[in-house]
């Protein structure tokens, strides 16, 4: 019942995610709400990549070394072909 009242009051007052993040910036939820994609995205050498024809064993090594959980597969010209 207390949670329902709190939510109703927050909606009535127009209290949103940005307000919560501003008031609680030190908390993990406040940080996540204000976090920008560019702070966590991978680029360049941080992205796992293998070429078409690479063995699964080598692809798994690339995935593990970059700790991302997937790899892109490049065609013979080096363009992205697929994500595995």
Secondary structure, DSSP 8 states (H G I E B T S, - for coil): -HHHHHHHHHHHHT--HHHHHHHTTTSHHHHHHH--HHHH---GGGS-EEETT--HHHHHHHHHHHTSS--EEE-TTS-EEEE-
